Amino acid sequence: MKTIGLDISRAIGFAGKEKYDSLRDKAIDAISKLDEGTGAGADFLGWVKLPSEITPAMIADIEATAATLRKECEFVVCIGIGGSYLGAKAVIAALSDSFADFYAPAPGSPKVLFAGQNIGEEYTSELRRLLKGRRFGIIVISKSGTTTEPAIAFRILKDMLVEQVGADEARRLIVAVTDKAKGALRTLADREGYKTYVIPDNVGGRFSVLTPVGLLPIAVAGFDIAALVAGAADMEGTTRLPGDDNPAETYARMRNALYQDGKKIELLVNFNPKLHYFAEWWKQLYGESEGKEGKGIFPASVDFTTDLHSMGQWIQEGERTIFETVLSVKEPAVEERITDDAENLDGLNYLAGKRIDEVNKMAELGTIIAHNDGGVPVMKIEVHSLDEHTLGRLIYFFERACGISGYILGVNPFNQPGVEAYKKNMFALLGKPGYEAETAAIKARL
């Protein structure tokens, strides 16, 4: 199976088929709004047809830039936050050796690191220590160039790079992904002569992994971005029309039916540790898209079987406000079997000769049955394997379903007005110029 399999049979009984079926017309309307640009947030629908509009020339240009960084750098630091970092991190983590960070960089195969996704002083100091005296490049991703977290990281790392290799060489090793015409980063990039890529005006950050925002770091990490885009384009075609054959529509309708039945929390479950950061990307996608106007399913994630030893009790017997979506990988890329032991002190000889993944799959099935019996609706999404094409399909599947689901819910899935609240308070507390009144007001509350 090279496509995506979606099984809702262990979920539909909780919400009821009647409720699920009743959302068909809303789903059809949502798909029409996405394709025709007639719904709220229509200015940010550039991602809808993006996979099929990416040309071989665009991919070749990104790959050429990536090849230069791969040839010249031991480390490439990708600076960004939110959608400017999570998509690339998700794909790279899913496709990389689990212990890649413990191997020294090899010629032509730099380590991709991330910065600007936090304001951790220790993190920044330790990153600087790692990069001291090492050949590194920077991919800085910011539409404005003034978002606090990445702007701090870029200022510090740019100065460090200039100090180590000189201003002229630093210009060659910095790539900016930013607005096409305006903003602080665009101004700096044009002045310094950085290689640049454009963040499309009509693609929001959490939908931007298939733009240079995600494609460039993924290519630098050595993965096939043409296959990633091709997979997304395949799913674009699969989910274009409404109907029972459209997995994005099915997923969107089922989760909304469960929400209407009082299931307020969705757990994205994986049994493959490589998918941890994919779930982090998914959480931003759905959290920012649906959490507004007092509505929205809370997106959470768990890594099984690890989290069965911490969260399993709550999931099995806690408040029945949750449902699970299990993301299952049918076939691992390698084969490892359990050995026989003459003494059998651990009692595991009954598993001798079996693949580790067979045990994992039985844990997966056993967990699904147990949680279902415990009152948890469970959907299952199955992919054949983890590769670029499959991840491209998954990315577009979740993006498309998110747009449909948000419109069914009755919100604008493409804005995020709530994320500005903490920034205003932070700027006021820091005494940012222009925030004098806000500074006085917030200090009076302390």
N, C-alpha and C positions, 0 to 999 in steps of 0.2 A: 504494500500500500504506500503510494507516494503522495497521497493527498491528505486531507484532514478528515478524521472520522469523529462525529459528534453523536454521543448517546445521551438522550434525556430521559430514558425509560425509568431511571431511579429517582427522577425529580418530578415528573409530571403528575404523579399520583398525589403529591402533597398540595400543589396549587390547584389541581383539577384540570382536566382537558378542556372543559368548557371555558375556564378563565384564560387558558393558553390560547385557545382558538379565537376568543373574543378580541385578542390583540392583533389579529391578522390585518384588519383594515388600517390600524395605526401604523403597523410595520410597513405596509405598502405605501402609505402616505410619507413615512419617514424616508424610505428609499427614493421616492420621487423628489423629496426636498433635497436630498444629498446630490442627486444626479442633475437636477434642474436648478439648484441654487435658490430655492424659494423659501427656505426656512431661516430661523434665527441663526446668526453667525455665518451667513452665506459668503462673507468676505474671506473666510478662512477654510475654503473647501478645495484648496489647491492640491491637497494630498489625495483626493478621490481618484483622479485619473493620472496621478504622478507616475506610478510604475510603468504604464504603457507609453508615457510621454518622454521617459528618459532615453536618450539616444546613445548609440555606441560611442559617438564622439565625446559626449559628456563623461561617460565611464572611462574612456581612454585618457582624457585629460586628468581626471582624479587619480587614475592609476599611475600616470607619469609623475605627478607630484609625490605620490606615496613612494614611488620607486626611488626618487631622489632622497627623501628622508630616510628610507630604509638603507640606502647605500652609505649615507654620511653620518648616521646617528647610532649611538648605543641605546639611547632612550629618547622617546618622543612623548612629551607631556601634553595631554589633551586637557585644555582648560575650559570648563563650562559647568553649568549647574542645571538641574531639572532635565528638560528635554534636550538640552545641549550636551548632556553627558550620559543619561541613562540608556538611551537606545544603543549607542556604540558599546557601552560597557556590557549590556545584555548580550549582544551578539558575540563580542570578543570572548566573554566568559563562557558562553555556551559552546564555543568551538575550540577553545584552548585546552591544552594539557592542564589538568587540575593543579599541577605543581610547577607550572611554567615560571612562576616568580622566583623559584629557588634555583633556577639555572642561570648561569651567567649569560649576558647577551652575546649572540653569535654574529659574526660579520654578515651584514645584509638582513639581519633579523632583529631589529631593535625591540625593546620592551616598551609597550604603550602604558604609560602611567596617567593618572588623573589628578587634577588639582582644580581649585576653585569651586568644588562641590561642597565645601564646608569652610568654616572660619576657625579651624583648629590650629592653634599656635604650635603645638608639638608636631602635628602633621606637616605643617609648612617647614619647620626647622629640620625635621628628619628627611624630608624630600630634598631640601637644599644640601644636606649632608651627603645624601646619596649621589646627587648630581655634581658635587664639587670635583672639578678636574676631569669630568667625563664629557664626552661629546653628546650633546642633546639638542633636540629641536622642540619647537612649540607649535601646537595647533590651538589657536585661541578662538573660541566660539561665543559670540555675543552680538545680538542685533544692535544694541545700543552702545555697548562698550562701557557702560556705567553701572551695570548690575554689580552690587557690592562684592559678593564672594569671588566671582571670576576676575573682577577688576583688580582686587587686591593681589590675587595670585599672579596675574599677568604682570603687574607693575614689578613685583619682587623678582619673578623668574626672568623677565625681559632684562632687567638690570644685571642679573647674575650672568645671563648669557652674553651680554655685551662685554661685561668685565672679563669673561673667560676667553672670548674669541674675537672681540672687537666689533665695532658697530657695523662695518660692511659685511662681515661674515654672518653676524646675527640676522641681518635682513634676509639672507638667503635661507636661514633655518627657521624662520617664523612664517607661518601661514595663518591668515585671518579669514574666518568664515563669519560674515556680518551682513549688514544692510547694503543694498546696492548703491545708495546715494547719500545717506545721512548717518549721523551718530559719531560719537567720539572715536570708536574703533575704525570706522571707515575713514575718518579724517586722518588718523595716525597711519593707517595702512597706505593710503594714497601718498602721504608725505614721505614715508620711509621706503616705499616701493615693495611692500610685502606682496607675495603671491596671495590672491584673494579668491574666495568663492562667496556666492550670494545666498543668503537665507531668503527664500521667496516670501514676499509680503503676504501671500495668501495661504501660508502654511504655518500653523502655530507650533510652538516648541515641542509639545508632546507628540505631535504627528510628524516630526521632522527627521526621523531616523533614515528615511530613504532619500534625503537630500544630502548635499556635501557635509552637513552637520554630523551625520552618522557614517556616511560612505567613506569619507576620507580617513578617519581613525581606523575603521574596519579594514580598509585597504592597507594602511600602514602596518597593521597587525598581521598581514599576510593572507587575508582571506579573500575569496572570490566574490567581489561585489556585483559582477555581472550575473552570477547565479542567484544572488540574494534578490536582485531586482527582478530577475525572470520569475522567481517563485512568487513574488508579490504581484507581478503582472498576471500570472496564472490565477491567483486568488481574486484579483480584480475582475477577471472575466467570470469566475465561478459565482461571485456574489453580486453580479450586476443586476439580475432580474429577481423580483420577489417570487416566493414559492417555497415549497417543502424541500427543494433541492439546494436552497441557499442556506449554508450553515450559519452565516453571520446573522441572518434574520431569525433562524431558529434559536440561537443562543440569546439574542436580544429579547425575543418574546418570552422565553422561558425564565430568564432572570427577572424580568418585569412582572411576570405572573407570580413568581415566588415573593417578590417584594410586596406586591399587593396582598399577599397572604400572610404578611407579617415577618418575612425573612429579611432582615435589615443588613446582614453582614454576609459578604461573599468571601470565602477562603479559596484562593488559588493554590492548589496543592500540587507539588511535584514529588516524584520519587527518584529524581536524578539531580544530584547537587549542582550540576552544571547550569541548571535553570534558575538558580537563586536570583540572579540579577535580572533575568527576564521577568520574574515576578515583580521586582522593584520597578521596572519600566511599566508594567501593566498597572501597578498601583497608581502611579502618577496619571496614566492615561485615563483611567476610570474615575479616580478621585477628583481631579481637576475638571473633568468633563461633566460629571453628574452631581457633585456635592455643592448644591446651591439652592437658594429659595426654600430652605428648610427641607429639602428632599435629598434622595440619593442613597444607594446601597454603599455601605462602608467597605472598601476593598482592602483585604488583608491577605497575608500569604503564610504558608508553612512549608517547611522542608521535611518531608517524611523519608525514611522512618525516624530521623533524628528527633523531630518535634513531637512525635508520638510519645516520647519519654518525658515531655514537659507539658505539651498542650493537649495530649490525647484524652486525658480525663475530662477536661472541660468540654472538648468537642463531643465526647461520648455522652456526657450526662449533664452538661450545663444548660443554661437557658436556651430554649429552642427558637432562637432568632437568626440562626445561621443556615447557609447552604454552602456546599463545596463544589468547586469545579476542578476536577483532577486532570492535570496535563501529563499524559502518559507517552513515553517513548518506547515503541515496540521493540526495536532492535539496537542494542549498543554497538559501538564501533569496533569493539574488541571482544575477546572471549577469555574469561578466567573461570577455572573450575575449582571446586572445593576438594581438598586433598583428603586421603584416608589416613587415619592414625591408629597404630596398633593397639595402644592402650585405651583409646576412646574415652578418656576421662571427662571430656566435655559433652559426651553423648551425641556428637554430631556425625557419626559415621553413616547414619541414615541419609545424610545429604552428600556423602562422598561421591564425586564424579559429576554432580550437578553443577550447572553454571550458577555463578553468583546472581546473575540476573533472574534466573528462575525463582530463586528464593525471594528476590525483591518483588517479582511480579505476583507471587502468592501473598506477600505482605500487602501489596497494593490491593489485590482483590479481597483479601480478608478484611482490610480496613474499610473498603467501600461497603461491604456487606454489613460489618459491625456498626458503622456510623449510620447507614440507612436504617438498620434495625433500631438504632437509638433515636430515630426521629430526625435525621439530617438528610435533606434532599441532596442528591449527588448527580452532577453531570460529569461526563468524561469526554475529554478531547484527546484523541490518539493520533500521533504522527509516527511515521515509520522509523525515522532516525534523525539525529541531529546533524544537519548539514546546512550549507548556505541557502539552498533552494527551499528547504523545509522552513527555515527560520523566516525567510521572506514571505512565505505563505502565511505563517502564524502571525507575523507582524501586521500584514494587511487584514487578515481575518479579524483580529482584535480591534484594529482601527475602524473598520467598516461596521462591525457590530456595535462599537461604542457610539458612533454617530446615530445608528438606528435606535439604540437603546435610549440615548439621551432625548431624542425627539419623542419616543413613546412616553418617556417619563414626563415630558412637557417642559423641559428646560433648554436653554441654549448650550449645546455641548462644547462650544468653541470659544467661550470667554472664561475668565477666571478672576472676577473682580475681587474676590476675597483674599487673594494672595498679597494685596498691597497693604493690608492693615498692619501687619507686623513691621513692614518696611517704614511706614510713616512713623510708628512709635520709635523704631530704632534710630531713624534719622534725627528725630526730636531729642532723644536721649543723648545722642552723640554731638548735638549742637551743630548740625549741618547748616551752612548758610542758606537762608531762605525759609528756615523752619523755626524762626525765633518765637513766633506766637505759640506754635505747637510745643516747643521746648518749655516755655513758661507754664503752659497748661498741664503738661504731663508731670512736670516736677512738682506742681501743686498737689498732685494726686498721690505722691510718694510719701 
